[in-house]
Amino acid sequence: MNRAERRRLGKKNHEPVINVKTSDFQQMKLDATKEASDKAFFLMLAIPVMVLHDKYGQLMKKVVDGKSREERFADFCLDLYDSFEKGYVTLDDLHKCLWDEAGIKLERGKG
């Protein structure tokens, strides 16, 4: 579509084309993969630790309402993950709460 046709149709902006070197694209993919894996790792560790911190007393009972402690633990973890998915809790909230309330700093080793 040329410029005259875009004017006639009222389209003001077209999406710019950006050229990226293959090496830059590969680095962007690596960076995105690392960020996603770090986020996933933190969630897989932070959610169970938060559940233990918040619900330890309830988990120590062998059976409550016909549910074993393992089943309740999984339910609590899924509830917290659901809160994260809905945006009620952020990664920063989990970091801050674990540090402020439990003295735990979850971070990946630099090695």
Secondary structure by P-SEA (a helix, b strand, c coil): ccaaaaaaacccccbbbbbbcaaaaaaaaaaaaaaaaaaaaaaacaaaaaaaacccccccccccccccaaaaaaaaaaaaaaaaaaccccaaaaaaaaaacccbbbbcccc
